[in-house]
Amino acid sequence: MFKFRKKREKGHEYNLTYDNLAVPEIHTHEPEDAADEDEKKPGITYDSVAIPEIHIRKR
């Protein structure tokens, strides 16, 4: 009736990529050379990759 509620913003379109990471990557736009990038990079072995610990504290 009096419109005391806040106006809702339009929904954001995020592309979340996890790839078994500790913290997900958030992409807001498409990369320019996404198709060529997959062909150039060799595969990665996760046996020797260190995964950092991230501690997020409450405020």
TIVEX-745591 format. One record per residue (C-alpha): residue in one letter; x, y, z negated; residue number from 1. Coordinates in nm, 2 decimals. Layout:
<lumdos>
lumdo type=A	px=X	py=Y	pz=Z	seq=NUM
...
</lumdos>
This chain:
<lumdos>
lumdo type=M	px=0.00	py=0.00	pz=0.00	seq=1
lumdo type=F	px=0.26	py=0.26	pz=-0.10	seq=2
lumdo type=K	px=0.56	py=0.08	pz=0.06	seq=3
lumdo type=F	px=0.79	py=0.08	pz=-0.24	seq=4
lumdo type=R	px=0.97	py=-0.22	pz=-0.10	seq=5
lumdo type=K	px=1.30	py=-0.18	pz=0.08	seq=6
lumdo type=K	px=1.29	py=-0.22	pz=0.45	seq=7
lumdo type=R	px=1.45	py=-0.54	pz=0.57	seq=8
lumdo type=E	px=1.75	py=-0.51	pz=0.80	seq=9
lumdo type=K	px=1.77	py=-0.71	pz=1.11	seq=10
lumdo type=G	px=1.93	py=-1.05	pz=1.06	seq=11
lumdo type=H	px=2.30	py=-1.08	pz=1.13	seq=12
lumdo type=E	px=2.42	py=-1.34	pz=1.37	seq=13
lumdo type=Y	px=2.75	py=-1.49	pz=1.24	seq=14
lumdo type=N	px=2.94	py=-1.78	pz=1.39	seq=15
lumdo type=L	px=3.08	py=-1.98	pz=1.10	seq=16
lumdo type=T	px=3.37	py=-2.21	pz=1.17	seq=17
lumdo type=Y	px=3.49	py=-2.44	pz=0.90	seq=18
lumdo type=D	px=3.75	py=-2.68	pz=1.05	seq=19
lumdo type=N	px=3.81	py=-2.83	pz=0.70	seq=20
lumdo type=L	px=3.95	py=-2.51	pz=0.56	seq=21
lumdo type=A	px=3.93	py=-2.39	pz=0.20	seq=22
lumdo type=V	px=3.77	py=-2.06	pz=0.30	seq=23
lumdo type=P	px=3.55	py=-2.06	pz=0.62	seq=24
lumdo type=E	px=3.63	py=-1.82	pz=0.90	seq=25
lumdo type=I	px=3.35	py=-1.58	pz=1.00	seq=26
lumdo type=H	px=3.35	py=-1.47	pz=1.37	seq=27
lumdo type=T	px=3.12	py=-1.18	pz=1.46	seq=28
lumdo type=H	px=3.19	py=-1.19	pz=1.84	seq=29
lumdo type=E	px=3.30	py=-1.43	pz=2.10	seq=30
lumdo type=P	px=3.67	py=-1.44	pz=2.18	seq=31
lumdo type=E	px=3.77	py=-1.34	pz=2.53	seq=32
lumdo type=D	px=3.98	py=-1.64	pz=2.61	seq=33
lumdo type=A	px=3.80	py=-1.91	pz=2.41	seq=34
lumdo type=A	px=3.80	py=-2.17	pz=2.68	seq=35
lumdo type=D	px=4.17	py=-2.14	pz=2.77	seq=36
lumdo type=E	px=4.28	py=-2.15	pz=2.41	seq=37
lumdo type=D	px=4.17	py=-2.51	pz=2.34	seq=38
lumdo type=E	px=4.37	py=-2.64	pz=2.63	seq=39
lumdo type=K	px=4.70	py=-2.47	pz=2.53	seq=40
lumdo type=K	px=4.73	py=-2.57	pz=2.17	seq=41
lumdo type=P	px=4.85	py=-2.92	pz=2.08	seq=42
lumdo type=G	px=4.67	py=-3.11	pz=1.81	seq=43
lumdo type=I	px=4.76	py=-3.06	pz=1.44	seq=44
lumdo type=T	px=4.83	py=-3.33	pz=1.19	seq=45
lumdo type=Y	px=4.70	py=-3.25	pz=0.84	seq=46
lumdo type=D	px=4.95	py=-3.47	pz=0.66	seq=47
lumdo type=S	px=5.20	py=-3.19	pz=0.61	seq=48
lumdo type=V	px=4.97	py=-2.89	pz=0.59	seq=49
lumdo type=A	px=4.93	py=-2.72	pz=0.25	seq=50
lumdo type=I	px=4.59	py=-2.60	pz=0.15	seq=51
lumdo type=P	px=4.59	py=-2.31	pz=-0.10	seq=52
lumdo type=E	px=4.38	py=-2.30	pz=-0.41	seq=53
lumdo type=I	px=4.15	py=-1.99	pz=-0.42	seq=54
lumdo type=H	px=4.00	py=-1.89	pz=-0.75	seq=55
lumdo type=I	px=3.71	py=-1.65	pz=-0.73	seq=56
lumdo type=R	px=3.62	py=-1.49	pz=-1.06	seq=57
lumdo type=K	px=3.27	py=-1.37	pz=-1.17	seq=58
lumdo type=R	px=3.24	py=-1.00	pz=-1.22	seq=59
</lumdos>
